[in-house]
Amino acid sequence: MFMQLKKILSFIFAGVILFNTCGDFFLFRYRQFVAKHEMKEMIHSGCSLRGSIIVKVVSPENNTDFKWLEPGEFSYRGKMFDVVSEKISGKTHYFTCLNDRSEESLISNYTRCQTLASHMGSPDKSRHQQVLLQLLIKHALIKTQVNPYSGVSVQVVFPEPVTGRSSLHFPPFSPPPRVS
């Protein structure tokens, strides 16, 4: 029994050390997985057509601004896109896609935090822990929601009731008296 407890405690201790040294990377990868999954669900559900744009790329295999990140996802001129559909006409590719702003901002924030942590130097480990704690709070505990219909406003107008209102306790009004 004591040996099993000792093993469990050593695994917990190793996990804490591992999380302290590279936990921000694991949090980043988890948030990236969630963002990719949400975008794929949006594309498969079909509600993504409202926010889709068409990106025209001539010879994407030779274009330095174009880079496939994974199947169905590419980067073009510094922006990330998820492909809804693709049409090829000669050397020109027309991609109907969605701009993946959530993953863009996630990568940007992670890169900025890594740059900040690398400029702090190794003697001051408390700064690295502060950056890690900030990433933990921001990316793991605070749930950000993706609004698939950003920029679309809906106006709801309630019609005026047509029937008149009358009280049950008072008789209906009679016409005013005439002056003779």
Phi, psi and omega in degrees: 000317180295323180292322179293320177296321179296320178295316181297316179296323178292325176293319178297315179298317178296322178295320179295317179295316179297318179294323180293325183275323183221028180292329179297326178294317179295320177296318178299313181296322178296311180297325178293319177299316180296317180296317179296318181296317179298318181293318179295322177296321178296318181293315182291332181284340178088359180278001184275353185292335179292321183263010184280153177230162178252124178251124180258122181233125177269126181047070183299333180290338179253355183276125182285340179279344184257133179212125174287127177269319175195169181303126179086007181214131180218166177243133180219119181054042176083359179251149179258139181227146172250130187279129172267314176206163182223138177230132182247129177229097184070236178267357183264132178250131176250113181256121168271117189212174177244136175285121184270077183291327182294316179289325176302310181292326178297312179295319179298314179296319180295316179297318179297318179293322178293320177296317178298315181292324181287332179280347181281340179085158183281334181298328183260087182284339182294328178295319178296322179292326177294318178296319179296318178295319177298317177296319179299312181294315186289318189260338183255323186264329180264114182273118175263139181258144177264126178262107184291341182249048181293137179087355179257122179249145180240128179256125180251123180242125178267130181287153177286142179293141183274327183280147177280156179258136175220149182276149178280342185271337182249143176291158179295152182293140174263163180295154181293154180294152179268148177270131181256000000 
